[in-house]
Amino acid sequence: MNYWLVKSEPFKYSWDDFVKEGKSVWDGVRNYQARNNLKEMKKGDWVFFYHSNEGMEIIGLAEVKKEFFQDPTTEDPRWVVVEIVPIKKFNQSVTLKMMKSDDRLTNLALIKQSRLSVTPVGKQEFDIILSLAE
């Protein structure tokens, strides 16, 4: 199993929107590195849902339900999507400030590559973030 983080601006698509729909096709990614991360996602992988710009926090946990396929928002075959479903909203969100102040998370891709919309998360980092959310 692998672990990931996806970012969304809550005024465009929030955790609550995601839960209301029950699933989401993660579309509109137009960065090659983020696209490659989508291609690496496997069914059953867990995904942190991060509110960017507003809140700047991991708000919940999702799961990959369908591995990559053509992005329906474009005919360009270079771009792909995955389908994810919500698992749970965290009791306490994990803010970027919390993550930056935790020495165990200094290598977190969210911190090192802050503009990337889809990033991998290591197993140890995943466990640390989960413990911060409980």
Secondary structure, DSSP 4 states (H G I P E B T S, - for coil): --EEEEEE-TTTS-HHHHHHHS-EE------HHHHHHHHH--TT-EEEEEE-SSS-EEEEEEEEEEEEEE-TT-S-TT-EEEEEEEEEEEEEEEEHHHHHT-GGGTT-HHHHTTT-SEEEE-HHHHHHHHHHH-
